[in-house]
Amino acid sequence: MLLFYLIVELSIVPVTVVVGSQWGDEGKGKIVDSLASKSSMVVRFQGGANAGHTVYRGEKVYKFHLLPCSVLHKGVKSIIARGVALDLELLLEEIKQIENDNLDIDLVISPQAFLVLPFHRWMDKLEELRRGQEKLGTTYRGIGPASTDRIARRGIRLGHLFEDNLLDRIKTLVGRVNAVLDGVYSDVTKRKINPQRLYEDLIKQRELIRKYVGDTHNLIHTAIENKEEVLMEGAQGSMLDLGFGTYPYVTSSHTISGSACVNAGLGPSQISQVLGIAKAYVTRVGAGPFPTKMNDEWNKKVQDKGKEFGATTGRPRDCGWLDIPLLRYAHRLNGFTGVILTKADILGGMGDIKVCTSWNWNGSEYKDVPEDSRVWDEGVPQYVTLEGWPDFSGIQKWNNLPEGLRKYCDFVESSSGVKILAVSTGPGIDDIAWKE
């Protein structure tokens, strides 16, 4: 009886978390954009300007790095929670873009969000230069250095800009930064940070952002208590998670569904469903292991047709075949209640499709991702070949999808254990075929 009560109670909590199941760039922005119109609130809960998503409105294209795409939906409140690494300079540029289009923004930003300061971006570049051939392939957005300051409990939060001791905080932090520049990076730069100039710049930004700062934690919980639909928008993908991704080629935050609880202040029982977003193929940008990377010919074809270039850096993304062990691993990490498959239209008309069903390493077969990272680096993917499907675009009914694609979805479900809820069939917000 108690179990039944818990299930009933859980089923009426209207909170949905959307996360990527791969290395990011899965098309989360388009799915969140589609679902936002049915929500009263969308919460961006982690990541920073190192993530980006592209949203289409007719001929107009918006590229957001910090703003939730819900800012384009009238009547939907957009929240930037405390777990987001906040680059005020870039955020203000994104807000200005919306305001220039005469759109109203219902946006609230947590004062507890930590700031990415200009010197963080600069130090990100210096550290990559210092690594040389062992560089991680960061986006140079300063997320790593800013996260270091946060974890060391010396970072500056948005709310600190409104306190009387802001200049003292800046002087303390900058004093340490300049000491590091003198010691670690003296061979590549003689530049120093001017604390007074940084203070003056932050005061200007403070006045521009002031009207958007508010108590996000209580807003979120009030919405949940009122049984409003709340959508939690994740950034990047599960394989970039700091703890469970392909370390050290990961981001500086936790990207899996549990991060929504930690970074927005929710309890696990307040999450009703977790939607995983997965491309019909896999992409990765930057360094790090990529077991199912396609050969050069296929990589170029998919890259060009799928426009696989980063929204943040513009760098080309490497393309690979769908990896079932990886998808099953993401399912276990996140507890997907369902998966939406994106960019299946890109593989249309390309002939037979390969799918990795296991990895072979050191004489053993791995159908599940092990904790031994050597298998990531050295494992040989084992493929099955499936019949492809013809070119198509914009289909909105499941039964109208090509038969080959529907069989592909059946195979992915049976081999990975995930439940596919829908297939994205084009870049438009309505180009989604939901399973009937």
C-alpha positions as CSV (number, residue, x, y, z in Angstrom):
1,M,0.0,0.0,0.0
2,L,2.8,2.4,0.9
3,L,4.5,1.7,-2.5
4,F,1.3,2.4,-4.3
5,Y,0.9,5.7,-2.4
6,L,4.5,6.7,-3.3
7,I,3.9,6.0,-7.0
8,V,0.7,8.0,-7.1
9,E,2.4,10.9,-5.3
10,L,5.4,10.8,-7.6
11,S,3.2,10.7,-10.7
12,I,1.7,14.1,-10.0
13,V,5.0,16.0,-9.5
14,P,5.2,17.9,-12.8
15,V,9.0,18.3,-13.1
16,T,10.8,17.1,-16.2
17,V,14.6,17.0,-16.6
18,V,16.1,17.1,-20.1
19,V,19.7,15.9,-20.5
20,G,22.0,14.9,-23.2
21,S,23.0,11.2,-23.4
22,Q,26.2,11.6,-25.4
23,W,29.0,14.3,-25.6
24,G,26.6,17.2,-26.0
25,D,25.2,18.8,-29.2
26,E,22.4,16.2,-29.2
27,G,19.7,18.7,-30.0
28,K,18.5,19.4,-26.5
29,G,17.7,23.1,-27.3
30,K,15.2,22.2,-30.0
31,I,13.5,19.7,-27.8
32,V,13.3,22.1,-24.8
33,D,12.1,24.8,-27.2
34,S,9.3,22.4,-28.3
35,L,8.3,21.4,-24.7
36,A,8.7,25.0,-23.3
37,S,5.3,26.1,-24.7
38,K,3.6,23.4,-22.6
39,S,5.5,24.5,-19.4
40,S,5.1,27.5,-17.1
41,M,8.8,27.6,-16.1
42,V,12.1,26.5,-17.7
43,V,15.2,26.2,-15.5
44,R,18.7,26.2,-16.7
45,F,20.5,24.4,-13.9
46,Q,24.2,23.9,-14.8
47,G,27.0,24.6,-17.3
48,G,28.0,27.9,-18.7
49,A,28.8,29.7,-21.9
50,N,30.8,26.6,-23.0
51,A,27.5,25.1,-24.0
52,G,25.3,26.4,-26.8
53,H,22.0,25.7,-28.5
54,T,20.5,26.9,-31.7
55,V,16.8,27.9,-31.9
56,Y,14.9,28.6,-35.1
57,R,12.0,31.1,-35.5
58,G,11.2,31.1,-39.2
59,E,14.2,32.6,-41.0
60,K,15.5,34.0,-37.7
61,V,18.2,32.0,-35.9
62,Y,19.1,32.4,-32.3
63,K,22.2,31.0,-30.7
64,F,22.0,30.9,-26.9
65,H,24.8,30.0,-24.5
66,L,23.3,31.1,-21.2
67,L,19.7,32.0,-21.8
68,P,17.1,29.2,-21.7
69,C,15.3,29.1,-25.1
70,S,12.1,29.6,-23.2
71,V,12.8,33.4,-23.4
72,L,11.2,33.2,-26.8
73,H,8.0,31.8,-25.3
74,K,5.4,34.3,-24.0
75,G,4.0,33.4,-20.7
76,V,6.9,31.1,-19.7
77,K,9.2,32.1,-16.9
78,S,12.9,31.5,-17.6
79,I,15.2,30.7,-14.6
80,I,19.0,30.7,-14.4
81,A,19.7,28.7,-11.3
82,R,22.7,28.9,-9.0
83,G,24.5,26.0,-10.7
84,V,25.2,28.0,-13.8
85,A,28.6,29.6,-14.4
86,L,27.6,33.1,-15.3
87,D,29.5,35.2,-17.8
88,L,27.7,38.5,-17.4
89,E,29.3,40.1,-20.5
90,L,28.0,37.3,-22.8
91,L,24.6,37.1,-21.0
92,L,24.0,40.8,-21.4
93,E,24.7,40.4,-25.2
94,E,22.2,37.6,-25.4
95,I,19.6,39.7,-23.5
96,K,20.2,42.7,-25.8
97,Q,19.6,40.5,-28.9
98,I,16.2,39.6,-27.6
99,E,15.4,43.1,-26.6
100,N,16.4,44.4,-30.0
101,D,13.7,42.1,-31.5
102,N,11.2,43.8,-29.2
103,L,10.5,40.7,-27.2
104,D,9.7,40.8,-23.5
105,I,11.9,38.7,-21.3
106,D,10.5,37.0,-18.2
107,L,13.9,36.0,-16.7
108,V,15.0,35.5,-13.1
109,I,18.7,34.8,-12.3
110,S,19.9,33.4,-9.0
111,P,22.1,35.7,-7.0
112,Q,23.9,32.6,-5.8
113,A,25.3,31.8,-9.3
114,F,29.1,32.2,-9.5
115,L,30.6,34.6,-12.1
116,V,33.0,33.8,-14.9
117,L,35.2,36.8,-14.9
118,P,37.3,38.1,-17.9
119,F,40.6,36.8,-16.5
120,H,39.0,33.3,-16.2
121,R,38.7,33.1,-20.0
122,W,42.3,34.4,-20.4
123,M,43.6,31.8,-17.9
124,D,41.7,29.1,-19.7
125,K,43.7,29.8,-22.8
126,L,47.0,30.1,-20.9
127,E,46.5,26.7,-19.3
128,E,45.7,25.1,-22.7
129,L,48.9,26.6,-24.1
130,R,50.9,25.3,-21.1
131,R,49.5,21.8,-21.7
132,G,50.8,21.7,-25.3
133,Q,50.1,18.4,-27.0
134,E,48.2,17.2,-23.9
135,K,45.6,20.0,-24.1
136,L,42.0,19.1,-23.3
137,G,40.3,21.0,-26.1
138,T,38.4,23.5,-23.9
139,T,36.1,26.2,-25.4
140,Y,38.2,28.9,-23.8
141,R,35.1,30.2,-22.0
142,G,36.8,30.2,-18.6
143,I,34.6,27.6,-17.0
144,G,37.5,25.5,-15.6
145,P,39.3,28.4,-13.8
146,A,36.0,29.8,-12.6
147,S,35.0,26.4,-11.2
148,T,38.4,26.2,-9.5
149,D,37.7,29.4,-7.7
150,R,34.2,28.3,-6.7
151,I,35.4,25.0,-5.3
152,A,38.2,26.7,-3.4
153,R,35.6,29.0,-1.9
154,R,37.0,32.2,-3.2
155,G,34.7,32.8,-6.2
156,I,32.5,35.8,-6.7
157,R,28.8,35.3,-6.9
158,L,26.3,37.5,-8.7
159,G,24.9,38.6,-5.4
160,H,28.3,39.8,-4.2
161,L,28.0,42.6,-6.8
162,F,25.4,44.2,-4.5
163,E,27.4,44.0,-1.3
164,D,29.5,46.9,0.1
165,N,32.7,44.8,0.3
166,L,32.8,43.9,-3.4
167,L,36.1,45.8,-4.1
168,D,37.8,44.0,-1.2
169,R,36.6,40.6,-2.5
170,I,38.0,41.5,-6.0
171,K,41.4,42.7,-4.6
172,T,41.8,39.4,-2.6
173,L,40.9,37.2,-5.6
174,V,43.0,39.3,-8.1
175,G,46.0,39.3,-5.7
176,R,46.0,35.5,-5.9
177,V,45.5,35.5,-9.7
178,N,48.4,37.9,-10.2
179,A,50.6,35.7,-8.0
180,V,49.8,32.7,-10.2
181,L,50.5,34.6,-13.3
182,D,53.9,35.6,-11.9
183,G,54.7,32.0,-11.0
184,V,53.1,29.5,-13.3
185,Y,52.6,31.5,-16.4
186,S,55.5,34.0,-16.3
187,D,57.1,32.4,-19.4
188,V,54.1,33.1,-21.6
189,T,52.8,36.4,-20.2
190,K,53.7,39.5,-18.2
191,R,50.2,40.8,-18.0
192,K,48.5,41.6,-14.7
193,I,44.9,42.0,-13.7
194,N,43.9,45.5,-12.5
195,P,41.4,45.1,-9.7
196,Q,40.0,48.6,-9.8
197,R,39.2,48.3,-13.5
198,L,37.5,45.0,-13.0
199,Y,35.5,46.5,-10.2
200,E,34.3,49.4,-12.4
201,D,33.3,47.0,-15.2
202,L,31.3,44.8,-12.8
203,I,29.5,47.8,-11.3
204,K,28.4,48.8,-14.8
205,Q,27.2,45.2,-15.5
206,R,25.5,45.1,-12.2
207,E,23.2,48.0,-13.1
208,L,22.3,46.3,-16.4
209,I,21.5,42.9,-14.8
210,R,19.9,44.2,-11.6
211,K,16.3,43.9,-12.7
212,Y,16.7,40.2,-13.5
213,V,18.1,39.1,-10.2
214,G,15.7,37.3,-7.9
215,D,15.0,34.4,-5.5
216,T,14.9,31.5,-8.0
217,H,14.9,28.8,-5.4
218,N,11.6,29.8,-3.9
219,L,10.1,30.6,-7.3
220,I,10.9,27.0,-8.4
221,H,9.4,25.4,-5.3
222,T,6.3,27.6,-5.4
223,A,5.7,26.5,-9.0
224,I,6.1,22.8,-8.0
225,E,3.8,23.2,-5.0
226,N,1.2,24.8,-7.3
227,K,1.5,21.7,-9.7
228,E,2.8,23.9,-12.5
229,E,4.8,22.2,-15.3
230,V,8.5,22.9,-14.7
231,L,11.1,21.9,-17.3
232,M,14.8,21.5,-16.2
233,E,17.2,22.2,-19.0
234,G,20.6,20.5,-18.9
235,A,23.7,21.6,-20.9
236,Q,26.3,19.4,-22.6
237,G,26.0,15.7,-22.3
238,S,26.4,12.7,-19.9
239,M,29.7,11.7,-21.3
240,L,31.1,15.1,-20.4
241,D,30.1,14.7,-16.7
242,L,33.0,15.6,-14.4
243,G,32.6,12.3,-12.4
244,F,31.2,9.8,-14.9
245,G,32.4,11.1,-18.3
246,T,35.6,10.4,-20.3
247,Y,37.9,12.1,-17.7
248,P,39.9,14.2,-18.1
249,Y,38.2,15.2,-21.3
250,V,35.1,16.4,-19.6
251,T,33.5,19.6,-18.4
252,S,33.8,21.2,-15.0
253,S,30.3,20.4,-13.8
254,H,28.0,17.4,-13.4
255,T,25.8,17.0,-16.5
256,I,23.7,14.0,-15.5
257,S,20.1,14.3,-14.3
258,G,21.0,14.3,-10.6
259,S,22.7,17.6,-11.1
260,A,19.3,19.2,-11.5
261,C,18.6,18.4,-7.8
262,V,22.0,19.7,-6.6
263,N,22.1,22.9,-8.7
264,A,18.5,24.0,-8.5
265,G,17.8,22.8,-4.9
266,L,15.4,20.0,-5.5
267,G,14.9,16.6,-3.9
268,P,15.1,13.5,-6.0
269,S,11.4,12.6,-5.4
270,Q,10.5,15.9,-7.0
271,I,11.6,14.8,-10.4
272,S,8.8,13.0,-12.3
273,Q,10.5,12.2,-15.6
274,V,13.9,12.4,-17.2
275,L,14.1,12.7,-21.0
276,G,17.4,11.7,-22.6
277,I,18.3,13.3,-25.9
278,A,20.4,11.1,-28.3
279,K,21.4,11.6,-31.9
280,A,20.8,8.8,-34.3
281,Y,24.6,8.9,-34.6
282,V,27.2,10.3,-32.2
283,T,29.3,13.4,-32.3
284,R,32.2,14.7,-30.2
285,V,34.2,18.0,-30.4
286,G,37.6,18.4,-28.8
287,A,40.0,15.8,-27.5
288,G,39.2,12.5,-25.8
289,P,38.2,8.9,-26.6
290,F,35.6,8.3,-29.2
291,P,35.3,4.5,-29.9
292,T,32.8,4.6,-32.8
293,K,34.3,7.5,-34.8
294,M,33.5,7.1,-38.5
295,N,36.1,6.8,-41.2
296,D,37.1,10.0,-43.0
297,E,34.6,9.6,-45.9
298,W,31.6,8.9,-43.7
299,N,32.7,11.5,-41.1
300,K,32.8,14.2,-43.8
301,K,29.4,13.2,-45.3
302,V,27.6,13.3,-42.0
303,Q,29.4,16.4,-40.8
304,D,28.4,18.4,-43.9
305,K,24.8,17.2,-44.1
306,G,24.2,17.5,-40.4
307,K,26.0,20.9,-40.2
308,E,28.1,19.5,-37.4
309,F,29.9,22.6,-36.3
310,G,29.9,23.9,-32.7
311,A,27.5,26.7,-31.7
312,T,30.1,27.9,-29.2
313,T,33.4,27.5,-31.0
314,G,32.5,26.8,-34.6
315,R,34.9,23.8,-34.5
316,P,33.9,20.8,-36.6
317,R,32.5,17.9,-34.7
318,D,33.8,14.4,-35.2
319,C,31.0,12.0,-36.1
320,G,30.5,8.3,-35.1
321,W,28.0,5.5,-35.2
322,L,25.5,5.1,-32.5
323,D,27.1,3.4,-29.5
324,I,24.7,1.1,-27.6
325,P,27.1,0.5,-24.6
326,L,27.4,4.3,-24.3
327,L,23.6,4.8,-24.5
328,R,22.9,2.1,-21.9
329,Y,25.5,3.7,-19.6
330,A,23.8,7.1,-20.0
331,H,20.5,5.4,-19.2
332,R,21.9,3.9,-16.0
333,L,23.4,7.3,-15.0
334,N,20.3,9.3,-15.6
335,G,17.3,6.9,-15.2
336,F,15.7,7.9,-18.5
337,T,11.9,7.5,-18.5
338,G,12.3,8.0,-22.3
339,V,14.6,9.0,-25.1
340,I,14.1,11.3,-28.0
341,L,16.2,10.4,-31.0
342,T,17.4,13.4,-33.0
343,K,18.9,14.0,-36.5
344,A,17.7,10.7,-37.9
345,D,16.9,12.6,-41.1
346,I,20.6,13.3,-41.6
347,L,21.3,9.6,-42.1
348,G,18.5,9.3,-44.7
349,G,19.6,8.3,-48.2
350,M,23.1,7.3,-47.0
351,G,22.7,3.5,-47.3
352,D,23.2,0.9,-44.7
353,I,23.7,2.1,-41.1
354,K,26.2,0.6,-38.5
355,V,25.4,0.4,-34.8
356,C,28.0,-0.6,-32.2
357,T,26.6,-3.3,-29.9
358,S,29.7,-4.0,-27.7
359,W,33.4,-3.2,-27.3
360,N,36.2,-5.7,-27.5
361,W,39.3,-5.2,-25.3
362,N,42.1,-7.5,-24.2
363,G,40.2,-10.5,-25.4
364,S,37.0,-9.7,-23.6
365,E,33.6,-8.4,-24.9
366,Y,32.0,-5.5,-23.1
367,K,28.3,-4.8,-23.6
368,D,28.4,-2.4,-20.7
369,V,30.8,0.5,-20.0
370,P,33.3,-0.6,-17.4
371,E,35.1,1.6,-14.9
372,D,38.5,0.7,-16.4
373,S,39.1,3.8,-18.6
374,R,41.6,1.8,-20.7
375,V,38.6,0.2,-22.4
376,W,37.3,3.7,-23.5
377,D,40.7,4.4,-25.0
378,E,41.6,1.1,-26.6
379,G,38.3,-0.9,-27.0
380,V,37.4,-2.0,-30.5
381,P,33.7,-1.4,-31.3
382,Q,31.8,-4.5,-32.6
383,Y,29.1,-3.5,-35.2
384,V,25.9,-4.8,-36.7
385,T,24.8,-3.4,-40.0
386,L,21.1,-2.3,-40.4
387,E,19.2,-1.4,-43.5
388,G,19.1,2.4,-43.9
389,W,16.1,4.6,-45.0
390,P,15.4,7.1,-47.7
391,D,15.9,10.9,-47.5
392,F,13.0,12.6,-45.6
393,S,12.4,15.7,-43.5
394,G,9.7,17.2,-41.4
395,I,7.5,14.1,-40.8
396,Q,5.3,14.6,-37.7
397,K,3.5,11.2,-37.5
398,W,5.3,8.1,-36.3
399,N,3.6,5.8,-38.7
400,N,4.7,8.0,-41.6
401,L,8.4,7.5,-40.7
402,P,10.4,5.3,-43.2
403,E,10.1,1.6,-42.3
404,G,13.9,1.3,-42.0
405,L,14.0,4.1,-39.4
406,R,11.2,2.5,-37.3
407,K,13.1,-0.8,-37.4
408,Y,16.3,1.1,-36.3
409,C,14.4,2.5,-33.3
410,D,13.1,-1.0,-32.4
411,F,16.7,-2.3,-32.5
412,V,18.0,0.5,-30.4
413,E,15.2,0.0,-27.8
414,S,15.7,-3.8,-27.6
415,S,19.5,-3.6,-27.4
416,S,19.9,-0.7,-25.0
417,G,16.9,-0.9,-22.7
418,V,15.8,2.7,-23.4
419,K,12.3,3.6,-24.5
420,I,12.2,5.9,-27.6
421,L,9.4,8.4,-27.2
422,A,9.9,10.4,-30.4
423,V,12.2,11.1,-33.4
424,S,13.2,14.6,-34.4
425,T,12.8,14.8,-38.1
426,G,14.2,18.3,-39.0
427,P,15.4,21.6,-37.4
428,G,12.0,23.1,-37.0
429,I,10.3,23.2,-33.6
430,D,7.4,21.1,-34.9
431,D,9.6,18.6,-36.8
432,I,9.0,15.8,-34.2
433,A,7.2,12.5,-34.7
434,W,5.9,11.2,-31.3
435,K,5.4,7.5,-30.9
436,E,1.7,6.7,-30.9
